[in-house]
């Protein structure tokens, strides 16, 4: 079999690049495997890249960082289990997928909790009571993870397979995909929707086959996973700001000397701030791209009508789900 010279050169370059990557990992004292669930473009992957760059630079090569995006290491529930064993070191993901082990994270899926992306870190960023509260929960819940930082990765908006959403009444009777979060299920039930729990990795198929009629997501998640193909009606409800966590395995953390612990934590905090910047930029640019390049039908409902619908039950929901303390912290 003859192989073209160009092909041989490409193969050689790939092998050399892999060799350099492996050599860098072997030369380092520690290697961190970082998980994200999403495909690029997405703030989580931008954050992972920024985290890798800063950790490797500030540790002077003592730590090598390997990024596994697009769920290569599994879905979030499985990854969280692996984090407890220390077989996966760091994860950057949405808090809603961690609700089965951190039930208090449910509070962040309550609609219209934050004013805007510009001010969200004032509520959840490093040094805030909210961050301290959740860091303490991580320490005591037995999941084997340490919270490094909380951030935000964009507004979440509604999209549907067939129905254009202009007002709350348009949601009535639709089968709404939710993550495994009681807050989500109760919230969308208040709009007359029928919640169905579907994992993120199965969402495309669920929308395609009619298991779900409606979904909500960040714009980068909607775009990167090509969900516009099965849910081409996008309503800019901006009902929640998607909060993310960057967490590290307690086993991994315990192996790092104090100076490298500081490098890792500082890098996570910086990466989360960068993620907010990227998310704001994505939210601005992706709507135009979705409409012009992918034929998405975009509606801009009056958010006041949605807020009016949900506001009366916010306190009730927080109390019912045992989240009164978290709600009070976020409303200070």
C-alpha positions as CSV (number, residue, x, y, z in Angstrom):
1,X,0.0,0.0,0.0
2,X,1.4,3.4,-1.0
3,X,1.0,6.3,1.5
4,X,1.3,9.8,0.2
5,X,4.2,11.9,1.4
6,X,1.8,14.5,2.8
7,X,0.0,11.9,4.8
8,X,3.3,10.5,6.2
9,X,4.3,14.0,7.2
10,X,1.0,14.6,8.9
11,X,1.2,11.3,10.7
12,X,4.7,12.1,11.8
13,X,3.7,15.5,13.1
14,X,0.9,14.0,15.1
15,X,3.2,11.3,16.6
16,X,5.8,13.9,17.5
17,X,3.1,16.1,19.1
18,X,1.8,13.2,21.2
19,X,5.3,12.3,22.2
20,X,5.9,15.9,23.4
21,X,2.6,15.9,25.4
22,X,3.5,12.6,27.0
23,X,7.0,13.7,27.8
24,X,5.7,16.9,29.4
25,X,3.3,14.8,31.6
26,X,6.1,12.4,32.6
27,X,8.4,15.3,33.4
28,X,5.9,16.9,35.7
29,X,5.6,15.9,39.4
30,X,1.8,15.8,39.1
31,X,-0.7,15.4,36.3
32,X,-4.3,16.7,36.6
33,X,-7.0,15.2,34.4
34,X,-9.7,17.8,33.8
35,X,-13.2,16.9,32.8
36,X,-15.8,19.1,30.9
37,X,-19.1,17.8,29.5
38,X,-19.4,20.1,26.6
39,X,-18.2,20.7,23.1
40,X,-16.6,24.0,22.0
41,X,-17.4,26.8,21.7
42,X,-18.3,26.9,25.4
43,X,-17.0,28.8,28.4
44,X,-16.2,25.6,30.3
45,X,-13.6,24.6,27.6
46,X,-12.3,28.2,27.6
47,X,-12.0,28.0,31.3
48,X,-10.2,24.6,31.1
49,X,-7.7,26.0,28.6
50,X,-7.1,29.1,30.8
51,X,-6.7,26.9,33.9
52,X,-4.2,24.6,32.1
53,X,-2.1,27.6,30.9
54,X,-1.9,29.2,34.3
55,X,-1.3,26.1,36.3
56,X,1.5,24.8,34.1
57,X,3.1,28.3,33.9
58,X,2.8,29.2,37.6
59,X,3.9,25.7,38.8
60,X,7.0,26.0,36.5
61,X,6.1,22.7,34.9
62,X,5.7,20.8,38.2
63,X,2.0,20.2,37.2
64,X,0.8,19.0,33.8
65,X,-2.8,19.5,32.9
66,X,-4.7,17.2,30.5
67,X,-8.1,18.3,29.3
68,X,-10.9,15.9,28.4
69,X,-13.8,17.8,27.0
70,X,-17.1,16.7,25.4
71,X,-17.8,14.1,28.1
72,X,-14.8,11.9,27.1
73,X,-14.5,10.7,30.7
74,X,-18.2,10.2,31.2
75,X,-21.3,12.0,32.2
76,X,-21.2,14.2,35.3
77,X,-22.7,11.7,37.8
78,X,-20.1,9.1,36.9
79,X,-17.3,11.7,36.9
80,X,-18.3,12.9,40.4
81,X,-18.0,9.3,41.6
82,X,-14.5,9.0,40.0
83,X,-13.5,12.3,41.7
84,X,-14.2,10.6,45.0
85,X,-11.7,7.9,44.1
86,X,-9.2,10.4,42.7
87,X,-9.1,8.8,39.2
88,X,-10.4,12.1,37.8
89,X,-8.8,15.2,39.3
90,X,-10.7,18.3,38.3
91,X,-14.2,19.0,36.8
92,X,-15.7,22.2,35.4
93,X,-19.4,21.9,35.0
94,X,-22.9,23.1,35.8
95,X,-24.0,22.9,39.4
96,X,-27.3,21.4,38.3
97,X,-25.7,18.1,37.4
98,X,-24.2,17.8,40.9
99,X,-27.5,18.2,42.7
100,X,-27.8,14.4,43.5
101,X,-24.7,14.8,45.7
102,X,-25.0,18.5,46.6
103,X,-28.8,19.0,46.9
104,X,-28.3,22.6,48.0
105,X,-27.1,23.4,44.4
106,X,-30.8,23.2,43.4
107,X,-31.2,26.8,44.5
108,X,-29.3,28.0,41.4
109,X,-31.9,26.7,39.0
110,X,-34.5,28.9,40.5
111,X,-35.6,31.4,37.7
112,X,-34.8,35.1,38.0
113,X,-32.5,34.8,41.0
114,X,-29.8,37.1,39.7
115,X,-30.0,40.6,38.1
116,X,-27.4,40.0,35.4
117,X,-24.2,38.3,34.3
118,X,-22.3,41.5,35.1
119,X,-23.0,41.2,38.8
120,X,-23.2,37.5,39.4
121,X,-19.7,37.1,40.7
122,X,-20.5,39.7,43.4
123,X,-22.9,37.1,44.7
124,X,-21.1,33.8,44.2
125,X,-17.4,34.7,43.6
126,X,-14.4,34.1,45.9
127,X,-14.7,35.6,49.3
128,X,-18.5,35.8,49.3
129,X,-20.7,34.2,51.9
130,X,-22.2,32.1,49.2
131,X,-18.9,30.6,48.2
132,X,-17.9,30.0,51.8
133,X,-21.3,28.3,52.5
134,X,-20.9,25.8,49.6
135,X,-17.2,25.2,50.3
136,X,-18.3,24.1,53.8
137,X,-21.0,21.8,52.4
138,X,-18.4,20.2,50.1
139,X,-16.2,19.5,53.1
140,X,-18.9,17.7,55.1
141,X,-21.0,15.8,52.5
142,X,-18.6,12.9,51.9
143,X,-18.4,13.2,48.1
144,X,-14.7,13.5,48.2
145,X,-14.5,16.8,46.4
146,X,-13.2,20.3,47.3
147,X,-14.9,23.4,45.8
148,X,-12.3,25.6,44.2
149,X,-14.6,28.3,42.6
150,X,-18.1,29.1,41.6
151,X,-18.7,31.1,38.4
152,X,-21.3,31.7,35.7
153,X,-21.4,30.6,32.1
154,X,-24.3,32.5,30.5
155,X,-28.0,32.9,30.6
156,X,-30.2,29.9,30.1
157,X,-33.0,30.2,27.6
158,X,-36.0,28.1,26.4
159,X,-36.0,26.2,23.1
160,X,-38.7,24.0,21.6
161,X,-39.2,21.5,18.8
162,X,-42.4,22.9,17.4
163,X,-43.9,25.8,19.4
164,X,-42.7,29.4,19.3
165,X,-42.7,30.8,22.8
166,X,-43.8,34.4,23.3
167,X,-45.6,34.2,26.6
168,X,-45.9,31.8,29.7
169,X,-49.1,30.3,28.4
170,X,-47.2,28.9,25.3
171,X,-45.4,26.5,27.7
172,X,-48.6,24.8,29.0
173,X,-48.7,21.0,28.3
174,X,-45.2,20.7,26.8
175,X,-43.0,17.9,28.0
176,X,-40.0,19.8,29.5
177,X,-36.6,18.2,29.8
178,X,-35.0,18.8,33.2
179,X,-31.8,17.6,34.8
180,X,-32.2,15.5,38.0
181,X,-33.2,18.6,40.1
182,X,-36.4,18.9,42.1
183,X,-36.2,22.7,41.7
184,X,-36.4,22.4,37.9
185,X,-39.2,19.9,38.0
186,X,-41.3,22.1,40.4
187,X,-40.5,25.3,38.6
188,X,-41.6,24.1,35.2
189,X,-44.7,22.4,36.6
190,X,-45.7,25.9,37.8
191,X,-45.9,26.9,34.1
192,X,-48.1,23.9,33.3
193,X,-45.3,21.9,31.8
194,X,-44.7,18.1,32.2
195,X,-41.2,17.5,33.5
196,X,-39.1,14.6,32.1
197,X,-35.6,13.9,33.4
198,X,-33.1,13.5,30.7
199,X,-29.3,13.5,30.9
200,X,-27.5,16.1,28.9
201,X,-25.7,13.6,26.7
202,X,-29.1,12.1,25.8
203,X,-30.9,15.4,25.2
204,X,-30.5,15.5,21.4
205,X,-32.1,12.1,20.9
206,X,-34.9,13.0,23.4
207,X,-35.8,16.1,21.5
208,X,-35.5,14.3,18.2
209,X,-37.8,11.4,19.2
210,X,-40.4,13.5,21.1
211,X,-39.5,12.2,24.6
212,X,-39.3,15.9,25.3
213,X,-40.9,18.9,23.5
214,X,-39.0,21.6,25.2
215,X,-35.6,22.2,26.9
216,X,-33.6,25.0,28.4
217,X,-29.9,25.6,28.2
218,X,-27.1,28.1,27.8
219,X,-26.6,29.4,24.3
220,X,-23.1,27.9,24.0
221,X,-24.5,24.5,25.1
222,X,-27.4,24.8,22.7
223,X,-25.0,25.7,19.8
224,X,-22.0,23.4,20.6
225,X,-24.3,20.3,20.9
226,X,-26.2,21.3,17.7
227,X,-29.5,21.2,19.6
228,X,-30.9,23.8,17.2
229,X,-31.3,20.9,14.8
230,X,-33.9,19.3,17.0
231,X,-35.2,22.4,18.9
232,X,-35.1,25.2,16.3
233,X,-37.4,27.6,18.2
234,X,-35.3,29.7,20.6
235,X,-37.0,32.0,23.2
236,X,-34.7,34.4,24.9
237,X,-36.3,34.1,28.3
238,X,-32.9,34.5,30.2
239,X,-34.7,32.8,33.1
240,X,-31.6,31.7,34.9
241,X,-27.9,32.4,34.9
242,X,-26.1,29.1,34.7
243,X,-23.8,28.7,37.7
244,X,-20.8,26.4,37.3
245,X,-18.4,24.9,39.8
246,X,-14.7,24.1,39.4
247,X,-13.9,21.3,41.9
248,X,-11.0,19.1,42.6
249,X,-10.8,15.6,44.1
250,X,-9.9,15.7,47.8
251,X,-7.5,12.8,47.2
252,X,-5.7,14.8,44.5
253,X,-5.8,18.0,46.6
254,X,-4.2,16.1,49.6
255,X,-1.3,15.0,47.4
256,X,-0.3,18.6,46.4
257,X,2.1,20.6,48.6
258,X,0.7,23.9,49.9
259,X,2.5,26.0,47.3
260,X,0.9,24.0,44.4
261,X,-2.5,24.0,46.1
262,X,-2.4,27.8,46.0
263,X,-1.4,27.7,42.3
264,X,-4.4,25.4,41.5
265,X,-6.9,27.4,43.5
266,X,-5.7,30.8,42.1
267,X,-5.9,29.4,38.6
268,X,-9.5,28.1,39.1
269,X,-10.6,31.5,40.4
270,X,-9.0,33.3,37.5
271,X,-10.5,30.8,35.0
272,X,-14.0,31.3,36.4
273,X,-13.7,35.1,36.0
274,X,-12.5,34.5,32.4
275,X,-15.5,32.2,31.9
276,X,-17.9,35.0,32.8
277,X,-16.3,37.3,30.2
278,X,-16.5,34.6,27.5
279,X,-20.1,33.8,28.4
280,X,-21.2,37.4,28.0
281,X,-19.4,37.5,24.6
282,X,-21.0,34.2,23.5
283,X,-24.5,35.3,24.6
284,X,-24.1,38.5,22.5
285,X,-22.8,36.8,19.3
286,X,-24.4,33.4,19.2
287,X,-28.0,34.6,18.8
288,X,-27.2,36.3,15.5
289,X,-25.2,33.3,14.3
290,X,-28.0,30.9,15.2
291,X,-30.6,32.9,13.3
292,X,-28.4,33.7,10.3
293,X,-26.5,30.5,9.8
294,X,-28.8,27.8,11.3
295,X,-32.3,29.1,10.6
296,X,-33.2,29.3,14.2
297,X,-36.5,31.2,14.9
298,X,-35.7,33.6,17.7
299,X,-38.4,35.2,19.9
300,X,-37.9,37.7,22.7
301,X,-40.7,37.3,25.2
302,X,-41.5,39.9,27.8
303,X,-39.5,38.6,30.8
304,X,-41.8,40.5,33.2
305,X,-44.6,38.1,32.5
306,X,-42.4,35.1,33.4
307,X,-41.1,36.8,36.5
308,X,-44.7,37.7,37.6
309,X,-45.6,34.0,37.2
310,X,-42.7,32.6,39.3
311,X,-42.1,35.3,41.9
312,X,-45.0,34.3,44.2
313,X,-43.7,30.8,44.6
314,X,-40.0,31.5,45.0
315,X,-40.0,31.6,48.8
316,X,-42.4,28.7,48.9
317,X,-40.2,26.6,46.7
318,X,-37.1,27.4,48.7
319,X,-38.9,26.4,52.0
320,X,-40.4,23.2,50.5
321,X,-37.0,22.0,49.1
322,X,-35.1,22.9,52.3
323,X,-33.2,25.7,50.6
324,X,-34.4,28.6,52.7
325,X,-30.8,29.3,54.0
326,X,-29.4,29.4,50.5
327,X,-32.2,31.5,49.2
328,X,-31.7,34.0,52.0
329,X,-27.9,34.2,51.3
330,X,-28.5,34.9,47.6
331,X,-31.1,37.6,48.3
332,X,-29.0,39.6,50.7
